[in-house]
Structure formats: structure tokens, C-alpha cells
Amino acid sequence: MIGIELTILEIVHRYMEEYPNSAFYVDNGYTFRKHHIDAIYNMLEPDVGWIYKSPDMYKKG
């Protein structure tokens, strides 16, 4: 399944550019907000396992 996560990241990032107040909920209990997605998307090499990790790992700053 590795690889599909980056496709999901791209789709979610584009969606949140249009709708910044939305949230992306994953059935593992994690909820990603726009600032989380932006932080992951803007990494030099995005984390392919991002969807399985706590969004708090990706705080900006």
C-alpha cells in the first residue's frame, strides 16, 4: 500500500487549499487539519507513512 499514501496526501492538500476549514479524518482515529497537511506536504521528502501517525508529529515550526 506504500505509495497510495502520497496520492491521498496530494488529493487532501488540493482539497484543503479550496476548503481550509475542513478536516481529514482517518479511521484509525486521527484527524488532520490544514496546518498538518501543509507541514507534511511541504517537507523536503514527504513521509509516506504520514496517514498512520499522529498529526501532532507534524506541527509547523
C-alpha positions as CSV (number, residue, x, y, z in Angstrom):
1,M,0.0,0.0,0.0
2,I,3.0,2.3,0.2
3,G,2.7,5.0,-2.5
4,I,-1.1,5.4,-2.3
5,E,-0.5,7.5,0.9
6,L,1.3,10.2,-1.2
7,T,-1.6,10.2,-3.7
8,I,-4.0,10.7,-0.8
9,L,-1.8,13.5,0.6
10,E,-1.9,15.2,-2.8
11,I,-5.7,15.0,-3.0
12,V,-6.2,16.1,0.6
13,H,-3.8,19.0,0.1
14,R,-5.5,20.3,-3.0
15,Y,-8.9,19.9,-1.3
16,M,-7.8,21.9,1.8
17,E,-6.4,24.6,-0.4
18,E,-10.0,25.2,-1.5
19,Y,-11.6,24.4,1.8
20,P,-9.1,25.4,4.6
21,N,-11.6,24.9,7.5
22,S,-12.1,21.3,6.7
23,A,-10.6,18.2,8.5
24,F,-9.5,14.9,7.2
25,Y,-10.5,12.0,9.4
26,V,-8.8,8.7,9.2
27,D,-10.5,5.6,10.6
28,N,-7.5,5.0,12.9
29,G,-8.8,7.9,15.0
30,Y,-6.5,10.7,13.6
31,T,-7.9,14.0,12.4
32,F,-5.7,16.1,10.2
33,R,-6.3,19.9,9.8
34,K,-4.9,22.1,7.0
35,H,-1.8,23.0,9.0
36,H,-0.9,19.4,9.5
37,I,-1.4,18.6,5.8
38,D,0.7,21.7,4.8
39,A,3.5,20.7,7.1
40,I,3.6,17.1,5.6
41,Y,3.2,18.2,2.0
42,N,6.0,20.9,2.3
43,M,8.6,18.5,3.7
44,L,11.6,18.0,1.5
45,E,10.7,14.4,1.3
46,P,7.1,13.8,2.5
47,D,6.6,11.0,5.0
48,V,5.0,8.0,3.2
49,G,3.6,6.7,6.4
50,W,2.0,10.0,7.5
51,I,-1.5,8.7,7.5
52,Y,-0.6,6.1,10.2
53,K,1.0,8.6,12.5
54,S,-0.3,11.2,14.9
55,P,-0.9,14.6,13.3
56,D,0.8,16.2,16.3
57,M,4.1,14.9,14.9
58,Y,3.8,17.5,12.1
59,K,3.3,20.7,13.9
60,K,4.7,23.7,11.9
61,G,7.7,25.5,13.5
